[in-house]
Amino acid sequence: MDWSALFIASFLLFLAALALVAELFVVSFGALALISLGLAIAAMIYAFSASAAVGWTFIVFAPLLGGVIVNRGLRVLQRSRLVPKAEISDDAGYHHVAAALGIAVGSQGRLVTAARPTARARFPGGDCDVQVDGSAEAGTMVAVQRIAGASIYVSPVSTP
């Protein structure tokens, strides 16, 4: 067995592990991961220079080590304050304004500004931004057709 080749292979595998850990905390756009892969392959080549048994051991051990590092690193990142924990869901935005103003499907209001296709409409509970199917002039009566996320969709109401 060539002990110097084993030492070099072990050192290269250590550097590969270190580069992979650094990839988790430094924005390198995958460059550190590629460096880590290259170092791991070089470590396997040197391990075969030491002996065939050591080479095959490195071939089995290196991917397992990489998997453990990535798994543990991602778990640490999930628990850290570096990763935002808040979520933006469908119920964000004007949907809450609509509920606060008492606006629901079927509610009627009057356009305050001309709609080309967005406008401001006044409902009994207050004013809000709306999207009109087509265009309409200020003062047109509108009815809410649907509320989707942050958008309130209205259409003109024909008055008898």
C-alpha positions, 0 to 999 in steps of 0.5 A, spaced: 500 500 500 502 506 498 501 511 504 503 517 501 497 516 496 492 514 501 494 521 505 493 525 499 486 521 497 484 523 504 486 530 504 483 531 497 476 528 500 477 532 506 477 538 501 471 536 497 467 535 504 469 542 506 467 545 499 461 542 499 459 545 506 461 552 504 457 551 498 451 551 503 453 557 506 456 561 500 452 563 494 457 560 488 451 558 483 454 551 484 461 553 483 463 550 489 459 544 488 463 542 482 470 544 485 467 539 491 466 534 485 472 534 482 476 534 488 472 527 490 474 524 483 481 526 484 481 523 491 478 516 488 483 516 483 489 517 488 485 512 493 486 507 487 493 509 487 494 506 494 490 500 493 484 497 489 481 496 496 482 503 498 479 505 491 473 501 492 472 504 499 473 511 497 468 510 491 462 507 496 464 512 502 465 519 498 457 519 495 455 517 502 459 523 505 456 528 500 449 525 501 450 526 509 453 533 508 447 536 504 442 533 508 445 535 514 446 542 511 439 543 508 436 541 515 441 546 519 439 552 513 431 550 514 432 552 522 436 558 521 434 565 521 437 566 514 431 562 511 424 566 511 419 562 514 413 566 512 408 564 506 404 568 501 398 564 500 392 566 495 388 570 500 393 575 500 392 582 498 385 585 496 382 579 498 383 581 505 381 588 503 375 586 499 372 582 506 374 588 510 370 592 506 364 587 505 365 586 498 363 579 495 361 576 489 354 580 487 356 586 490 354 593 487 358 599 486 360 605 482 366 606 478 370 613 481 375 613 475 374 610 468 376 603 467 381 601 461 381 596 464 383 597 471 379 603 475 377 605 482 370 603 484 366 605 490 362 600 494 358 601 500 364 599 505 369 603 501 373 604 495 378 599 492 381 597 485 377 593 480 378 590 473 373 591 468 371 586 463 372 591 457 372 599 458 367 603 462 366 610 464 366 613 471 360 613 474 358 606 471 354 601 476 358 595 476 357 588 480 363 584 482 363 577 478 369 574 482 375 575 487 381 571 485 387 573 490 389 580 489 384 582 484 377 584 484 373 583 477 367 587 476 362 588 470 358 593 468 350 592 470 345 594 465 340 599 469 333 598 467 
